[in-house]
Amino acid sequence: QSLLTVDEALHRLLGIKGIRNSQLFSFNAVSGGLGGCVNGPLRALPSPRVSELARLAGGQEADICAHEWSRTLEELFLTSLGFCRSRRFLTNQPVEESIEVFVDETFVPRAPVPGQVLQWSYDFSTNSISFANLVEPPPGSEILVRYDADDCPPR
């Protein structure tokens, strides 16, 4: 087991492609998930750190005890190629209030009406925009994120 925290592990893994190229990185997991699993004689221990790493990296997680693997493998394959990913990494640290998101030149508000479900959110720890499942842009969409860059990102 690694002595690194999940955040430290993610930072090191993102460094493989270069911190400015983090959109080229994905981390997918096939594990026992948060609670472990059982399928007949097959047993897997819980893997909460692996699950968290896959979530933070915008990857997919598959249950190693699953009965049916065809859909799982298809999702992992597409994700590894960069499809079906709801996270878009930014090149600079933004002033969060200035973020504007456009899909195919159409403005996408964070929430259509204040108090409604968010369509996208900003994750400071990974410096990325994540779309909600129901508003994930289809493959081939042009996504533009405009923002004012923070001149003094925290260290």
C-alpha positions, 0 to 999 in steps of 0.5 A, spaced: 500 500 500 502 506 498 504 511 503 502 517 499 495 520 500 490 520 494 491 527 492 499 526 492 498 520 488 494 524 483 499 529 483 504 525 481 500 521 476 498 528 473 505 529 472 507 524 467 504 527 462 506 534 465 501 538 469 499 543 463 497 536 459 493 533 465 487 532 460 491 527 456 491 523 463 486 518 465 485 513 471 480 508 471 480 502 476 477 495 476 477 494 484 472 492 489 470 499 490 468 502 496 465 496 500 468 490 497 464 485 493 463 478 492 461 473 486 461 466 488 468 464 490 470 471 487 472 476 493 475 483 493 477 487 498 474 494 499 478 499 495 476 506 497 483 510 495 483 507 488 475 509 488 477 516 490 483 516 485 479 514 479 473 519 481 478 525 482 482 523 475 475 523 472 475 516 470 471 510 470 470 505 476 468 498 474 466 492 479 471 486 479 466 482 481 461 484 476 457 478 472 457 482 465 463 485 463 461 487 456 458 494 457 464 495 463 469 494 458 466 498 453 466 504 458 473 503 460 475 503 453 471 509 451 474 513 457 481 511 456 480 514 449 478 520 452 470 519 450 465 519 455 469 524 460 465 529 464 471 533 466 475 538 462 482 541 465 483 548 465 490 551 463 490 556 468 487 557 475 481 561 474 477 567 478 472 562 480 466 567 479 469 569 472 468 562 469 463 562 463 462 555 459 460 554 452 458 548 448 457 549 441 457 556 442 451 556 446 452 559 453 451 554 459 449 557 465 452 553 472 445 553 474 439 554 469 435 558 475 438 559 482 437 553 486 436 548 481 441 543 479 448 545 477 449 543 470 457 544 471 461 545 477 468 547 478 473 543 482 479 547 485 483 541 487 484 538 480 483 545 476 477 542 472 470 543 470 465 537 470 459 537 467 453 533 470 451 527 467 445 529 464 448 535 461 454 532 458 456 534 451 456 529 446 462 527 443 465 532 438 462 538 441 466 544 441 467 546 449 469 553 450 471 555 458 472 562 458 475 565 465 479 571 468 486 567 470 488 568 478 495 572 478 496 569 484 494 561 485 495 559 492 501 554 494 
